């Protein structure tokens, strides 16, 4: 359950993650979304060495609540 409203930047980041993981350093909102439990870090491409961020089930639930089905 969210305890605060998400900013438009945070919502946009969740929408980006709906289709594919992104680089952990791609967006400054990642830390806040991780703290809220909406995204999680996963190992990235071994060659690139960068961690990736993807939606959690809670993040998916937020988007479904907005009518964006996955």
N, C-alpha and C positions, 0 to 999 in steps of 0.2 A: 504494500500500500504506500503510495507516495505521500509524503508529508508536506510537500510544497509543489508549487506549479513549476513546470519546466520552462526554460527560456526558449525563444524561437531558435536559437543556435543549438540548444540541446535537442530539441525536436528534429531539427534538420539533420543532426548527427545520427539520431536513431533511424531516420529515413534512409540515410546513406548505408547504414549497417543492415537494413532490411534485405538488401540484395547480395551483399558480400562483405566479408571481413575487411577492415581497413588497417593501415599501419598505425601502431599505437601512438606515434607522435604526430599523426595527421591533423588532429583537432584539439584545441585547448580544453574543450568541454569533456574530454574523456575521463579525467580524474573525478570530476563531479558525478558523472554518470556511473562510474565504477563504485563510488562511495554509496550511491543510491541503489546499487545492485542491479542496474539496468543493462550493463555491459560487463564483459569479462575478457581477460587477456588469455590468449592461446599462443602456443609456439608458432612462429612464422616460418618462412622459407629459410632453410638452413644456409643456403648460399648468401642470402641477403642479410641474415642474422637479426632481422627486425621482428619484434613481437607483433602479433595481430590482435585486433579487438573485434569481438562479435557480440551480438545481442544475447542476453540471457532470456529465460522464459518470462521473467518479469518485464523485460524490455519489450518482448513480443506482445505481452498482455496490454501494455500501454498503447502500442500501435493498434491492436485489435479494438481497444476501447475507443479509439478515434475513428474506427471504421475502416482501417487499413488491414485487411486480412492477409494472413500468411499461411 
